[in-house]
Amino acid sequence: MSSYLIYHPSRAVSKFETTVVYHDHIGGNQDPYVYNTQFLHTYCHITQMKPNVGDINFWVSGDTFPNFSHLYCDLVFIVAEKVYWENVNTIDRSDKIVDTDEAYNDHYRWVHQHYFRKRRRRYTLKADRKRSFQPQDSERKLIDIIPFLMEQGMTIDGLRKGLRAGFNSKPLQLESSTSSLYNWLELSASVKLDGMQLQNLRKSNPHLASL
């Protein structure tokens, strides 16, 4: 089993009474997509990875890229399924891979933004619905994983270098820290939002739809 740290821009924040959700911006494709019983990942950085079922991927954002001092984890994504598309660059709502109307609108239908010109297979990663979660502390804030990673022998400079590809970010593959980081986040998080909770929020809040 391996895993990746996957760096992406700071999340949008939506508040629903006592619940706070960190998610991709709604002005287009939402990836990873959190408003689904099984979190979804299809596009972002996926061609830079070799994910397998059982991997644990940690989605993070920092204060300033590439010279970040914090890495806030907004999604712990355990890969439960790797589902290949029938058609590489097109998908319909009726396709068996599509989970809900909301998932189609917010995630799948944006495939035109990620057109494959080279011959390759496209797939969607679907998360373990019981063990994947968005970790938050008691104040509903995201948790900085830098202190833990430094305890494991990693350095800020090493993380900055590992997550950088030119002017952009790239996934950083983890080996030895995978299970321990998962366990630490599970214990540290006072709030763990799962896909079922978030899917229900999306269904009752149509303003979250991608535009």
NUDO-910919 format. One record per residue (C-alpha): y negated, x, z; residue number from 1. Coordinates in pm, whole numbers, padded with zeros to 5 digits, always signed. Layout:
N
<rec><y>Y</y><x>X</x><z>Z</z><n>NUM</n></rec>
...
//
This chain:
211
<rec><y>+00000</y><x>+00000</x><z>+00000</z><n>1</n></rec>
<rec><y>-00349</y><x>+00121</x><z>-00084</z><n>2</n></rec>
<rec><y>-00693</y><x>-00031</x><z>-00093</z><n>3</n></rec>
<rec><y>-01044</y><x>+00009</x><z>-00224</z><n>4</n></rec>
<rec><y>-01393</y><x>+00004</x><z>-00087</z><n>5</n></rec>
<rec><y>-01586</y><x>-00191</x><z>-00350</z><n>6</n></rec>
<rec><y>-01963</y><x>-00160</x><z>-00338</z><n>7</n></rec>
<rec><y>-02182</y><x>-00439</x><z>-00471</z><n>8</n></rec>
<rec><y>-02544</y><x>-00556</x><z>-00429</z><n>9</n></rec>
<rec><y>-02652</y><x>-00713</x><z>-00102</z><n>10</n></rec>
<rec><y>-02527</y><x>-01068</x><z>-00064</z><n>11</n></rec>
<rec><y>-02721</y><x>-01391</x><z>-00077</z><n>12</n></rec>
<rec><y>-02719</y><x>-01578</x><z>+00253</z><n>13</n></rec>
<rec><y>-02668</y><x>-01953</x><z>+00296</z><n>14</n></rec>
<rec><y>-02684</y><x>-02133</x><z>+00628</z><n>15</n></rec>
<rec><y>-02504</y><x>-02459</x><z>+00711</z><n>16</n></rec>
<rec><y>-02584</y><x>-02569</x><z>+01068</z><n>17</n></rec>
<rec><y>-02383</y><x>-02317</x><z>+01275</z><n>18</n></rec>
<rec><y>-02215</y><x>-02148</x><z>+00977</z><n>19</n></rec>
<rec><y>-02364</y><x>-01858</x><z>+00783</z><n>20</n></rec>
<rec><y>-02210</y><x>-01748</x><z>+00453</z><n>21</n></rec>
<rec><y>-02269</y><x>-01425</x><z>+00261</z><n>22</n></rec>
<rec><y>-02195</y><x>-01471</x><z>-00107</z><n>23</n></rec>
<rec><y>-02279</y><x>-01358</x><z>-00459</z><n>24</n></rec>
<rec><y>-02606</y><x>-01486</x><z>-00607</z><n>25</n></rec>
<rec><y>-02575</y><x>-01816</x><z>-00793</z><n>26</n></rec>
<rec><y>-02770</y><x>-01708</x><z>-01100</z><n>27</n></rec>
<rec><y>-02456</y><x>-01651</x><z>-01305</z><n>28</n></rec>
<rec><y>-02104</y><x>-01538</x><z>-01233</z><n>29</n></rec>
<rec><y>-02001</y><x>-01522</x><z>-00869</z><n>30</n></rec>
<rec><y>-01750</y><x>-01240</x><z>-00826</z><n>31</n></rec>
<rec><y>-01582</y><x>-01200</x><z>-00589</z><n>32</n></rec>
<rec><y>-01578</y><x>-01576</x><z>-00550</z><n>33</n></rec>
<rec><y>-01556</y><x>-01683</x><z>-00186</z><n>34</n></rec>
<rec><y>-01583</y><x>-02063</x><z>-00217</z><n>35</n></rec>
<rec><y>-01215</y><x>-02106</x><z>-00293</z><n>36</n></rec>
<rec><y>-00906</y><x>-02142</x><z>-00076</z><n>37</n></rec>
<rec><y>-00786</y><x>-01818</x><z>-00232</z><n>38</n></rec>
<rec><y>-01077</y><x>-01581</x><z>-00283</z><n>39</n></rec>
<rec><y>-01100</y><x>-01471</x><z>-00649</z><n>40</n></rec>
<rec><y>-01176</y><x>-01142</x><z>-00820</z><n>41</n></rec>
<rec><y>-01176</y><x>-01112</x><z>-01199</z><n>42</n></rec>
<rec><y>-01466</y><x>-00910</x><z>-01333</z><n>43</n></rec>
<rec><y>-01667</y><x>-00683</x><z>-01105</z><n>44</n></rec>
<rec><y>-01540</y><x>-00320</x><z>-01123</z><n>45</n></rec>
<rec><y>-01190</y><x>-00442</x><z>-01204</z><n>46</n></rec>
<rec><y>-01143</y><x>-00207</x><z>-01501</z><n>47</n></rec>
<rec><y>-01209</y><x>+00085</x><z>-01264</z><n>48</n></rec>
<rec><y>-00920</y><x>-00013</x><z>-01039</z><n>49</n></rec>
<rec><y>-00542</y><x>-00037</x><z>-01045</z><n>50</n></rec>
<rec><y>-00487</y><x>-00315</x><z>-00791</z><n>51</n></rec>
<rec><y>-00144</y><x>-00437</x><z>-00686</z><n>52</n></rec>
<rec><y>-00014</y><x>-00726</x><z>-00477</z><n>53</n></rec>
<rec><y>-00036</y><x>-00626</x><z>-00112</z><n>54</n></rec>
<rec><y>-00346</y><x>-00410</x><z>-00150</z><n>55</n></rec>
<rec><y>-00636</y><x>-00470</x><z>+00089</z><n>56</n></rec>
<rec><y>-00979</y><x>-00448</x><z>-00073</z><n>57</n></rec>
<rec><y>-01295</y><x>-00427</x><z>+00133</z><n>58</n></rec>
<rec><y>-01613</y><x>-00550</x><z>-00037</z><n>59</n></rec>
<rec><y>-01921</y><x>-00381</x><z>+00103</z><n>60</n></rec>
<rec><y>-02295</y><x>-00349</x><z>+00049</z><n>61</n></rec>
<rec><y>-02538</y><x>-00096</x><z>+00193</z><n>62</n></rec>
<rec><y>-02899</y><x>-00060</x><z>+00290</z><n>63</n></rec>
<rec><y>-02996</y><x>+00173</x><z>+00001</z><n>64</n></rec>
<rec><y>-02774</y><x>+00291</x><z>-00284</z><n>65</n></rec>
<rec><y>-02665</y><x>+00564</x><z>-00332</z><n>66</n></rec>
<rec><y>-02810</y><x>+00709</x><z>-00011</z><n>67</n></rec>
<rec><y>-02688</y><x>+00435</x><z>+00219</z><n>68</n></rec>
<rec><y>-02659</y><x>+00478</x><z>+00595</z><n>69</n></rec>
<rec><y>-02464</y><x>+00156</x><z>+00654</z><n>70</n></rec>
<rec><y>-02180</y><x>-00023</x><z>+00477</z><n>71</n></rec>
<rec><y>-02163</y><x>-00391</x><z>+00567</z><n>72</n></rec>
<rec><y>-01828</y><x>-00554</x><z>+00491</z><n>73</n></rec>
<rec><y>-01867</y><x>-00907</x><z>+00356</z><n>74</n></rec>
<rec><y>-01509</y><x>-00968</x><z>+00242</z><n>75</n></rec>
<rec><y>-01161</y><x>-00856</x><z>+00340</z><n>76</n></rec>
<rec><y>-00947</y><x>-00940</x><z>+00037</z><n>77</n></rec>
<rec><y>-00569</y><x>-00902</x><z>+00060</z><n>78</n></rec>
<rec><y>-00421</y><x>-00933</x><z>-00288</z><n>79</n></rec>
<rec><y>-00155</y><x>-01205</x><z>-00292</z><n>80</n></rec>
<rec><y>-00136</y><x>-01269</x><z>-00668</z><n>81</n></rec>
<rec><y>-00225</y><x>-01083</x><z>-00986</z><n>82</n></rec>
<rec><y>-00236</y><x>-01359</x><z>-01249</z><n>83</n></rec>
<rec><y>-00271</y><x>-01262</x><z>-01615</z><n>84</n></rec>
<rec><y>-00479</y><x>-01475</x><z>-01852</z><n>85</n></rec>
<rec><y>-00320</y><x>-01631</x><z>-02160</z><n>86</n></rec>
<rec><y>-00634</y><x>-01563</x><z>-02367</z><n>87</n></rec>
<rec><y>-00825</y><x>-01248</x><z>-02288</z><n>88</n></rec>
<rec><y>-01180</y><x>-01365</x><z>-02363</z><n>89</n></rec>
<rec><y>-01164</y><x>-01744</x><z>-02331</z><n>90</n></rec>
<rec><y>-01061</y><x>-01993</x><z>-02068</z><n>91</n></rec>
<rec><y>-01072</y><x>-02374</x><z>-02034</z><n>92</n></rec>
<rec><y>-01092</y><x>-02592</x><z>-01726</z><n>93</n></rec>
<rec><y>-00741</y><x>-02714</x><z>-01806</z><n>94</n></rec>
<rec><y>-00594</y><x>-02363</x><z>-01787</z><n>95</n></rec>
<rec><y>-00330</y><x>-02343</x><z>-01516</z><n>96</n></rec>
<rec><y>-00495</y><x>-02039</x><z>-01359</z><n>97</n></rec>
<rec><y>-00810</y><x>-02238</x><z>-01274</z><n>98</n></rec>
<rec><y>-00814</y><x>-02356</x><z>-00914</z><n>99</n></rec>
<rec><y>-01093</y><x>-02617</x><z>-00896</z><n>100</n></rec>
<rec><y>-01387</y><x>-02754</x><z>-01092</z><n>101</n></rec>
<rec><y>-01615</y><x>-02545</x><z>-00872</z><n>102</n></rec>
<rec><y>-01420</y><x>-02226</x><z>-00933</z><n>103</n></rec>
<rec><y>-01436</y><x>-02286</x><z>-01307</z><n>104</n></rec>
<rec><y>-01811</y><x>-02347</x><z>-01299</z><n>105</n></rec>
<rec><y>-01900</y><x>-02059</x><z>-01068</z><n>106</n></rec>
<rec><y>-01645</y><x>-01796</x><z>-01168</z><n>107</n></rec>
<rec><y>-01406</y><x>-01833</x><z>-01458</z><n>108</n></rec>
<rec><y>-01636</y><x>-01971</x><z>-01728</z><n>109</n></rec>
<rec><y>-01857</y><x>-01662</x><z>-01716</z><n>110</n></rec>
<rec><y>-01598</y><x>-01455</x><z>-01900</z><n>111</n></rec>
<rec><y>-01839</y><x>-01424</x><z>-02194</z><n>112</n></rec>
<rec><y>-02045</y><x>-01187</x><z>-01979</z><n>113</n></rec>
<rec><y>-01745</y><x>-00954</x><z>-01954</z><n>114</n></rec>
<rec><y>-01608</y><x>-00953</x><z>-02307</z><n>115</n></rec>
<rec><y>-01316</y><x>-00717</x><z>-02375</z><n>116</n></rec>
<rec><y>-01357</y><x>-00543</x><z>-02710</z><n>117</n></rec>
<rec><y>-01076</y><x>-00301</x><z>-02648</z><n>118</n></rec>
<rec><y>-00720</y><x>-00422</x><z>-02637</z><n>119</n></rec>
<rec><y>-00635</y><x>-00484</x><z>-02275</z><n>120</n></rec>
<rec><y>-00498</y><x>-00760</x><z>-02054</z><n>121</n></rec>
<rec><y>-00725</y><x>-00963</x><z>-01828</z><n>122</n></rec>
<rec><y>-00613</y><x>-01086</x><z>-01488</z><n>123</n></rec>
<rec><y>-00749</y><x>-01257</x><z>-01181</z><n>124</n></rec>
<rec><y>-00669</y><x>-01137</x><z>-00832</z><n>125</n></rec>
<rec><y>-00610</y><x>-01418</x><z>-00583</z><n>126</n></rec>
<rec><y>-00631</y><x>-01344</x><z>-00213</z><n>127</n></rec>
<rec><y>-00388</y><x>-01418</x><z>+00068</z><n>128</n></rec>
<rec><y>-00537</y><x>-01739</x><z>+00201</z><n>129</n></rec>
<rec><y>-00419</y><x>-01682</x><z>+00559</z><n>130</n></rec>
<rec><y>-00508</y><x>-01316</x><z>+00610</z><n>131</n></rec>
<rec><y>-00823</y><x>-01270</x><z>+00400</z><n>132</n></rec>
<rec><y>-01160</y><x>-01347</x><z>+00556</z><n>133</n></rec>
<rec><y>-01531</y><x>-01280</x><z>+00577</z><n>134</n></rec>
<rec><y>-01592</y><x>-01087</x><z>+00901</z><n>135</n></rec>
<rec><y>-01904</y><x>-01150</x><z>+01109</z><n>136</n></rec>
<rec><y>-02014</y><x>-01050</x><z>+01456</z><n>137</n></rec>
<rec><y>-02117</y><x>-01290</x><z>+01732</z><n>138</n></rec>
<rec><y>-02467</y><x>-01320</x><z>+01584</z><n>139</n></rec>
<rec><y>-02326</y><x>-01421</x><z>+01242</z><n>140</n></rec>
<rec><y>-02418</y><x>-01082</x><z>+01093</z><n>141</n></rec>
<rec><y>-02200</y><x>-00861</x><z>+00876</z><n>142</n></rec>
<rec><y>-02024</y><x>-00568</x><z>+01039</z><n>143</n></rec>
<rec><y>-02107</y><x>-00205</x><z>+00959</z><n>144</n></rec>
<rec><y>-01785</y><x>-00011</x><z>+00893</z><n>145</n></rec>
<rec><y>-01946</y><x>+00336</x><z>+00877</z><n>146</n></rec>
<rec><y>-01888</y><x>+00413</x><z>+01249</z><n>147</n></rec>
<rec><y>-01518</y><x>+00331</x><z>+01217</z><n>148</n></rec>
<rec><y>-01472</y><x>+00534</x><z>+00898</z><n>149</n></rec>
<rec><y>-01641</y><x>+00833</x><z>+01060</z><n>150</n></rec>
<rec><y>-01399</y><x>+00807</x><z>+01351</z><n>151</n></rec>
<rec><y>-01122</y><x>+00831</x><z>+01092</z><n>152</n></rec>
<rec><y>-01259</y><x>+01163</x><z>+00968</z><n>153</n></rec>
<rec><y>-01467</y><x>+01042</x><z>+00673</z><n>154</n></rec>
<rec><y>-01827</y><x>+01152</x><z>+00625</z><n>155</n></rec>
<rec><y>-02142</y><x>+00982</x><z>+00496</z><n>156</n></rec>
<rec><y>-02172</y><x>+01238</x><z>+00218</z><n>157</n></rec>
<rec><y>-01809</y><x>+01185</x><z>+00120</z><n>158</n></rec>
<rec><y>-01855</y><x>+00807</x><z>+00107</z><n>159</n></rec>
<rec><y>-02176</y><x>+00836</x><z>-00095</z><n>160</n></rec>
<rec><y>-02007</y><x>+01065</x><z>-00343</z><n>161</n></rec>
<rec><y>-01689</y><x>+00859</x><z>-00361</z><n>162</n></rec>
<rec><y>-01869</y><x>+00530</x><z>-00426</z><n>163</n></rec>
<rec><y>-02103</y><x>+00669</x><z>-00692</z><n>164</n></rec>
<rec><y>-02055</y><x>+00693</x><z>-01068</z><n>165</n></rec>
<rec><y>-02375</y><x>+00824</x><z>-01223</z><n>166</n></rec>
<rec><y>-02649</y><x>+00573</x><z>-01139</z><n>167</n></rec>
<rec><y>-02395</y><x>+00301</x><z>-01060</z><n>168</n></rec>
<rec><y>-02125</y><x>+00239</x><z>-00803</z><n>169</n></rec>
<rec><y>-01749</y><x>+00263</x><z>-00843</z><n>170</n></rec>
<rec><y>-01457</y><x>+00157</x><z>-00621</z><n>171</n></rec>
<rec><y>-01339</y><x>+00420</x><z>-00376</z><n>172</n></rec>
<rec><y>-00964</y><x>+00419</x><z>-00320</z><n>173</n></rec>
<rec><y>-00851</y><x>+00448</x><z>+00041</z><n>174</n></rec>
<rec><y>-00511</y><x>+00561</x><z>+00154</z><n>175</n></rec>
<rec><y>-00463</y><x>+00639</x><z>+00522</z><n>176</n></rec>
<rec><y>-00736</y><x>+00412</x><z>+00664</z><n>177</n></rec>
<rec><y>-00623</y><x>+00089</x><z>+00497</z><n>178</n></rec>
<rec><y>-00426</y><x>-00082</x><z>+00774</z><n>179</n></rec>
<rec><y>-00637</y><x>+00058</x><z>+01055</z><n>180</n></rec>
<rec><y>-00963</y><x>-00064</x><z>+00895</z><n>181</n></rec>
<rec><y>-00813</y><x>-00409</x><z>+00847</z><n>182</n></rec>
<rec><y>-00696</y><x>-00421</x><z>+01209</z><n>183</n></rec>
<rec><y>-01033</y><x>-00297</x><z>+01335</z><n>184</n></rec>
<rec><y>-01224</y><x>-00562</x><z>+01143</z><n>185</n></rec>
<rec><y>-00987</y><x>-00834</x><z>+01253</z><n>186</n></rec>
<rec><y>-01044</y><x>-00737</x><z>+01617</z><n>187</n></rec>
<rec><y>-01417</y><x>-00671</x><z>+01583</z><n>188</n></rec>
<rec><y>-01506</y><x>-00994</x><z>+01403</z><n>189</n></rec>
<rec><y>-01612</y><x>-01277</x><z>+01632</z><n>190</n></rec>
<rec><y>-01628</y><x>-01501</x><z>+01324</z><n>191</n></rec>
<rec><y>-01372</y><x>-01494</x><z>+01044</z><n>192</n></rec>
<rec><y>-01448</y><x>-01738</x><z>+00762</z><n>193</n></rec>
<rec><y>-01150</y><x>-01824</x><z>+00545</z><n>194</n></rec>
<rec><y>-01128</y><x>-01968</x><z>+00196</z><n>195</n></rec>
<rec><y>-01046</y><x>-02323</x><z>+00303</z><n>196</n></rec>
<rec><y>-01360</y><x>-02346</x><z>+00515</z><n>197</n></rec>
<rec><y>-01572</y><x>-02207</x><z>+00234</z><n>198</n></rec>
<rec><y>-01418</y><x>-02425</x><z>-00036</z><n>199</n></rec>
<rec><y>-01501</y><x>-02735</x><z>+00169</z><n>200</n></rec>
<rec><y>-01859</y><x>-02614</x><z>+00210</z><n>201</n></rec>
<rec><y>-01895</y><x>-02567</x><z>-00165</z><n>202</n></rec>
<rec><y>-01764</y><x>-02914</x><z>-00243</z><n>203</n></rec>
<rec><y>-02019</y><x>-03073</x><z>-00013</z><n>204</n></rec>
<rec><y>-02308</y><x>-02851</x><z>-00125</z><n>205</n></rec>
<rec><y>-02355</y><x>-02878</x><z>-00502</z><n>206</n></rec>
<rec><y>-02672</y><x>-02668</x><z>-00487</z><n>207</n></rec>
<rec><y>-02440</y><x>-02363</x><z>-00457</z><n>208</n></rec>
<rec><y>-02328</y><x>-02409</x><z>-00818</z><n>209</n></rec>
<rec><y>-02383</y><x>-02119</x><z>-01055</z><n>210</n></rec>
<rec><y>-02661</y><x>-02181</x><z>-01304</z><n>211</n></rec>
//
